[in-house]
């Protein structure tokens, strides 16, 4: 593997910093935190008002002196101080005190594929601010593959697609390492934006921020497939009058609007397959693609990929927490490294 399993076994907790949600795994206790990556701050006093689920509910509903911020964007920390304050509150005093009893506190964290040194340093400094003496960084692709049970240590190809809020990462893994990978700047947020723009231009309707979720809009049932519902009712605000209004939306038109950002994902899969050795591509014809990440639950997304690539497409059992589970598996020492037996002389 590209990371040392022995060093990861010495870590006491692991953090999966996502654009949408933050997850914290504590060794021996399991996944303790799974909350939105959001914090509400009083701009007059600088006091932290709320974090996680409550802070996200406040988004778009606060007075002028309260600001809801997201200190993490695309899996990268953009505000170190706010990220530290958010993580302290999410962990809670009891857990923080228990972790600080370790004089050589070690932490692990997921980083996006090909994250630049500045982004890696921001993640490291964030966890050092929580008391970690040593921080191990793990590629999100490897952590997610381990978390969903893929045989990454074997000399055979496994293809994983991490569908995040800000980006989609596609990779082919073999012998515990990344053979070829691609990071596409298209995620769940791009799909949300495409739906918002379609409703604004075609129906002159503005949606509340809390309602901009594909699963809560027109993509119920079979979603992206033609077998989905023909129409659905959407509630929002009229662009001209500002009054509340409901419209009947043709889901076929919504599916067409969503195709544009999702086409970028298909292009990324094509690049990965073209750069992959032929022997590994032959393995993938049988095993197909495993989808993880919160956006993998977009109804009909897997069917669209299946039709476009001609390969089997599977969604992990708990796609949203696979990366955190993978970190936990490595922390608990449940992953054994591949042992090569040299030929006898």
Secondary structure, 3 states (H helix, E strand, C coil): CCCCHHHHHCCCEEEEECCCEEEEEECCCEEEEEEECCEEEECCCCCEEEEHHHHHHHCCCCCCCEEEECCEECCEECCHHHHHHHHHHHHCHHHHHHHHCCCCCEEEEEECCCCCHHHHHHHHHHHHCCCCCEEEEEEHHHHHHHHCCCCCCCCCCEEEEEECCCCEEEEEEECCEEEEEEEECCCHHHHHHHHHHHHHHHHCEECCHHHCCHHHCCCCCCCCCCCCCCEEEEEEEECCCCCEEEEEEEHHHHHHHHHHHHHHHHHHHHHHHHHCCHHHHHHHHHHCEEEECHHHHCCCHHHHHHHHHCCCEEECCCHHHHHHHHHHHHHCCCCCCCCCCCCCC
